[in-house]
């Protein structure tokens, strides 16, 4: 089905409260605005999500998403890829059924991000300056399952992307499983397990054990890496199969031509 453009608007932060106060007047008749927590289990953050209030508490969260508060408002924040996150570009994935979605950032957010919305009837992508404060996606088909993908855009300088409040417009606010289904990512390949060699030297000092929190980060990082590698390997296999078929076809054509001489 051919895609169609949908309006994707950005309002300045100074208009934030004015805009939300006008929501009841601009929403469709019979529709209700429902707030979604930015840490909802139905939202997936890659490479992983930390709950450390600052990076000093857990330096392992550098390069990932971090739950924090800015000006008393709970946000999920990232400053982009870093070695602790295997230099994976931070992304957010959310699947929902609604006629509109409104997302705020924060006064500290200044990074650029790519917002991609896709469903059976809609495909749209827009580069957004998160410093504008609010992203509004309207004109969606509520009966379609829509996927929102937010991708951090690294720049020359350190920037910050904050996900603040999330509001969707639905007709049945009581059917949570319908308008906010569980989000699933494409299957990923398994990463190899590396077992460090043990030493027989009695003078060797034991290595410090990893904390459960660090192990959790590594497990989430492995899942994110598996997703990236899995998609890459899958595309490579498809490309290899096409190339092999093309070479075989050329060889058969050459043999048929030589058979006439």
URRAWO-V59798 format. One record per helix or strand of 3 or more residues. SS is the DSSP state (a for helix, b for strand). FROM is the first residue (numbers start at 1). TO is the last residue. If there is no record, write none. Layout:
ss->SS from->FROM to->TO
ss->SS from->FROM to->TO
This chain:
ss->b from->8 to->11
ss->a from->13 to->21
ss->a from->23 to->26
ss->b from->32 to->36
ss->b from->43 to->46
ss->a from->59 to->61
ss->b from->65 to->70
ss->b from->73 to->78
ss->a from->83 to->85
ss->b from->91 to->96
ss->b from->100 to->104
ss->b from->112 to->118
ss->b from->123 to->129
ss->a from->130 to->132
ss->b from->134 to->138
ss->b from->146 to->153
ss->b from->161 to->163
ss->b from->166 to->170
ss->a from->176 to->179
ss->a from->212 to->258
